Amino acid sequence: MARRSMRTIVAGALLFVAFTDSSLAAGDPARGRQLATALCGRCHATGPAGASPLPAAPPFRTLKERYPIESLAEGLAEGLVAGHPAMPEVQLEPAAIADFLAYLGSL
């Protein structure tokens, strides 16, 4: 429990530093698209059109309609785990998180 709490504090501090640095806060949507395709494209539609390969997986273009995509930052830093067993744990560094979120925001 204490180890998880420490990871949460460290992840939060890294995110604070990353998102207060304007070069990281902006992110690179092109790199984010590559991450989304490589890490998530097996199940999710990661582009601006098309159906998800796994019908239950929401297309990424609809995520910002469901909730603020910035809320994914902490989960991506700590290790995003979904409520279903088919989704692998995804953990990214702050620069990659900024890129990923910039891509999601561009859809």
C-alpha positions as CSV (number, residue, x, y, z in Angstrom):
1,M,0.0,0.0,0.0
2,A,2.8,2.5,0.9
3,R,4.6,1.6,-2.3
4,R,1.6,2.4,-4.4
5,S,1.1,5.7,-2.5
6,M,4.7,6.6,-3.2
7,R,4.3,5.8,-6.9
8,T,1.2,8.0,-7.0
9,I,3.1,10.9,-5.4
10,V,6.0,10.5,-7.7
11,A,3.8,10.2,-10.8
12,G,1.9,13.3,-9.8
13,A,5.1,15.3,-9.3
14,L,6.3,14.2,-12.7
15,L,3.1,15.1,-14.3
16,F,3.1,18.5,-12.7
17,V,6.6,19.2,-14.0
18,A,5.8,17.8,-17.4
19,F,2.6,19.8,-17.9
20,T,4.0,23.0,-16.6
21,D,6.8,22.8,-19.2
22,S,5.2,24.3,-22.3
23,S,7.2,22.1,-24.7
24,L,5.8,19.0,-23.1
25,A,2.3,20.3,-22.3
26,A,1.7,20.9,-26.0
27,G,2.7,17.4,-27.0
28,D,3.2,16.1,-30.5
29,P,0.0,14.7,-32.0
30,A,2.0,12.8,-34.7
31,R,4.0,10.9,-32.1
32,G,0.8,10.4,-30.1
33,R,-0.9,8.9,-33.1
34,Q,2.0,6.4,-33.4
35,L,1.6,5.5,-29.7
36,A,-2.1,5.1,-30.0
37,T,-1.8,2.9,-33.1
38,A,1.0,0.7,-31.6
39,L,-0.4,0.3,-28.1
40,C,-4.2,0.5,-28.6
41,G,-5.0,-0.1,-32.3
42,R,-5.5,-3.9,-31.9
43,C,-8.8,-3.2,-30.1
44,H,-9.7,0.5,-30.5
45,A,-10.3,2.6,-33.6
46,T,-7.5,5.1,-33.2
47,G,-8.2,7.3,-36.2
48,P,-10.8,9.9,-37.2
49,A,-13.0,7.3,-38.8
50,G,-13.8,3.6,-38.7
51,A,-15.0,1.0,-36.3
52,S,-13.0,-0.5,-33.5
53,P,-11.6,-4.0,-34.2
54,L,-13.1,-5.0,-30.9
55,P,-16.7,-3.8,-30.9
56,A,-16.8,-3.2,-27.2
57,A,-13.7,-0.9,-27.3
58,P,-14.8,2.7,-27.8
59,P,-13.2,4.6,-30.8
60,F,-10.7,7.1,-29.6
61,R,-12.4,9.9,-31.4
62,T,-15.3,9.6,-29.0
63,L,-13.3,9.7,-25.8
64,K,-13.3,13.5,-25.4
65,E,-17.1,13.3,-25.7
66,R,-17.3,11.0,-22.7
67,Y,-15.0,12.8,-20.3
68,P,-12.0,15.2,-20.2
69,I,-9.1,13.4,-21.8
70,E,-6.7,15.2,-19.5
71,S,-8.1,13.0,-16.8
72,L,-6.2,10.1,-18.4
73,A,-2.8,11.6,-17.6
74,E,-2.5,10.3,-14.1
75,G,-3.6,6.8,-15.0
76,L,-1.2,6.7,-18.0
77,A,1.7,7.7,-15.6
78,E,0.8,5.1,-12.9
79,G,-0.3,2.3,-15.2
80,L,-3.7,2.6,-16.8
81,V,-5.7,-0.6,-16.1
82,A,-9.2,-1.1,-17.5
83,G,-12.0,-2.9,-15.9
84,H,-11.8,-5.8,-18.3
85,P,-9.1,-8.5,-18.5
86,A,-8.4,-8.1,-22.3
87,M,-6.8,-4.7,-21.9
88,P,-3.1,-4.7,-21.1
89,E,-1.7,-2.3,-18.5
90,V,-0.3,0.8,-20.2
91,Q,2.2,3.0,-18.5
92,L,3.8,6.0,-20.2
93,E,6.5,8.6,-19.5
94,P,5.4,12.3,-19.2
95,A,6.5,13.3,-22.7
96,A,4.6,10.3,-24.2
97,I,1.5,11.2,-22.2
98,A,1.6,14.7,-23.6
99,D,1.9,13.3,-27.1
100,F,-0.9,10.8,-26.6
101,L,-3.2,13.4,-25.1
102,A,-2.4,15.9,-27.9
103,Y,-3.4,13.3,-30.4
104,L,-6.6,12.4,-28.6
105,G,-7.4,16.1,-28.5
106,S,-6.8,16.5,-32.2
107,L,-9.4,13.9,-33.1
